Amino acid sequence: MANEEMMKYLNAESRNSDINKQKKPEYTTIKINKDYKILFNEIAYQRRIMKNDLIEQIIMEWCEDNESGLLEKFKAKELPEQKK
């Protein structure tokens, strides 16, 4: 009897772990001057935001101000390197 209950528990755990698995986001490395890295780290710290989220915000805000057409292509997944 205990064996059956253990099997049910293990099967339920297995199904739950499959449901809870999410695809991890992909990251890349961006090189910046060490002096600017110090500033970047301080901005992220003061805003209480993760560094990767901050860089994404910076890129999006810059595009909104300077490259709105490129931003629209990005959102529509029309850039050459984006997967369709």
C-alpha positions in Angstrom: 0.0 0.0 0.0 2.8 2.4 0.9 4.5 1.5 -2.4 1.4 2.6 -4.4 1.2 5.9 -2.6 4.9 6.6 -3.2 4.5 5.8 -6.9 1.5 8.2 -7.1 3.5 10.9 -5.4 6.5 10.4 -7.6 4.3 10.5 -10.8 2.5 13.6 -9.6 5.9 15.3 -8.8 7.1 14.3 -12.3 4.1 15.9 -14.0 4.4 19.0 -11.9 8.0 19.5 -12.7 7.3 19.2 -16.4 4.6 21.9 -16.1 6.8 24.2 -14.1 9.7 24.0 -16.5 10.1 27.2 -18.4 12.5 28.0 -21.2 15.4 30.1 -19.8 16.1 33.3 -21.6 19.2 33.5 -23.7 21.9 36.0 -22.9 25.0 37.4 -24.6 28.0 39.4 -23.4 28.4 43.1 -24.0 31.7 44.7 -23.5 32.0 48.2 -22.1 34.8 50.4 -20.7 35.5 49.7 -17.0 34.8 53.2 -16.1 31.3 53.1 -17.6 30.7 49.7 -16.0 31.1 51.3 -12.6 28.5 53.9 -13.6 26.2 51.2 -15.0 26.4 49.1 -11.9 25.6 52.1 -9.7 22.6 53.0 -11.8 21.3 49.4 -11.6 21.9 49.3 -7.8 20.1 52.7 -7.2 17.2 51.8 -9.4 17.0 48.3 -7.7 16.8 46.6 -11.1 18.7 43.7 -12.5 21.5 44.6 -14.9 20.1 42.7 -17.9 16.7 44.4 -17.4 18.4 47.8 -17.2 20.3 47.3 -20.5 17.1 46.2 -22.2 15.4 49.4 -21.0 18.2 51.5 -22.1 18.2 50.0 -25.6 14.4 50.3 -25.9 14.4 53.9 -24.8 17.2 54.8 -27.1 15.4 53.2 -30.0 12.2 55.0 -29.2 14.0 58.3 -29.3 16.4 57.6 -32.2 15.4 54.6 -34.3 11.6 54.2 -34.1 11.5 52.5 -37.5 14.0 49.9 -36.4 12.1 49.4 -33.1 8.9 48.7 -35.1 10.8 46.1 -37.2 12.2 44.5 -34.0 8.7 44.3 -32.4 7.4 42.7 -35.6 10.3 40.2 -35.6 11.5 41.5 -39.0 15.1 42.0 -38.3 17.5 39.7 -40.1 18.8 37.9 -37.0 15.4 37.3 -35.4 13.8 33.9 -35.6 10.4 33.9 -37.3 
